[in-house]
Amino acid sequence: MKTVSPTQCPAWAKLAQHAESWRAVHLRELFAGDAARGRQFAAEAPGVRLDYSRQRLGAMTLRLLAHLAAERGFAEWREALLAGSAINSTENRAAWHTALRAGDSAPAEVKETLAKMRSLVEKLRGERKYRRIVNLGTGGSDLGPRLLADALGDGTLDVRFAANVDPRDLERALEGAEPAGTLFVIASKTFTTQETMSNADAARRWGGKAFIAITSNLEAAKAFGADQVLPMWDWVGGRFSVWSAVGLAAACAIGWKAFESFLSGAHDVDKHFAEAPLEKNVPALMGLIGVWNTNFLGAATHAIVPYSNALRLLPGFLQQLEMESNGKRVDREGHALDYATAPVVWGAEGTVSQHSFHQLLHQGTQVVPADFIELNLEKHLTANLLAQADALAFGTGDASLPPHRRYPGNRPSSLLLAEKLDARNLGRLIALYEHKVFTQGVIWNINSFDQWGVELGKELAKKTLTGGR
Ligand code: F6P
């Protein structure tokens, strides 16, 4: 596996030179001069189409990015990821989330846990003894299941989430609930996270009697007195864990069949990621386009704009996925980096965002690459999405307008489109971003699977609370 700095790779220098030739090129001219551009710069993953024709790149850019990926040893790293090798080097662990959705070829412990989840979910949704399910967790033990439940919950059970240590969060999640009719799911890989443990204690003080724990710390869960414990494994990172028992509350919200389809969707994309040639490999392309924008065109942030209201929580989920994974300042060998890694990821649901931050996207001084996402191809949403992408790309060359009304255009975006917002396509979409993040980690020679940067703040807060500061 390659360990030299990416900036030492021949393709990096060529890309830097190539980027110079793009300074004077406008997307308006590219589309005017090439009727096939919309078709040429697009690729299909199972169920989801990536249209990246509005990115500021051409065939040569793609060729050079493919060279860079080869020089970084992308194929070998991908093989190591998918084989469950210990690629998380600072923790000596695998990052084997793909095994959680591998169907018949999943490890026995995964199948066993899925079978337990299935019978629990079917029982809970069938009996409705507990009408309120409250997930207590934070970060990866909250954002994924919360997104899935919010996007696709069918209302059979009232599934809520509390993540903040501020008691108001749990109070809200318990509004109108009775202890006898409430089941708590404590999702915490470590079972030591202060916010989650404090909410679990508060739930007990409230009168909560039914607790299921999802954790890799079986001892601590037993000591807490959980009625049932479902396992997590050290080879699953928190932000990649929605496919594991961490997804239990979400499965209660959407039903078992839908949860299975969510897993299958991710598996479809795992296969695509493993097998599709680079120029047609959607997550690899997403990763490489991000590298192009960040390292060669100088973008510092990246906007995520899903158009369906059902996906309003996607930006928050992707913030953790991308920024906790690739917000790194040293490489795998511990050397400080002299090139940019993850951009700041942010966003909100369109069309709401059109009336807040799109002003900056169109006329601000920073260029912000955006992903516009619509998984339902709903008429009004798609019309708005296309309008934004086109306005950003082409602007208006109308010089008769006063300066404040002009749109410079040449602002890059990608479209991610699917025919139907269902569990399978949502699984596919999330897996695309997971592999995008992995691809970028390979290019940048960083460990995408640890998160040491969050520890100091935890320690200092603890010290303050225990009077040591
Ligand atoms: O503090 C960051 C973090 O460790 C995330 O990586 C993780 O998803 C979250 O906290 C929750 O951790 P746990 O599941 O162990 O409670």
Residues whose N, C-alpha, C, O or C-beta is under 5 A from the ligand:
A	BS01	F6P	T138 G139 G140 S141 A187 S188 K189 T190 F191 T193 G238 R239 Q451 V454
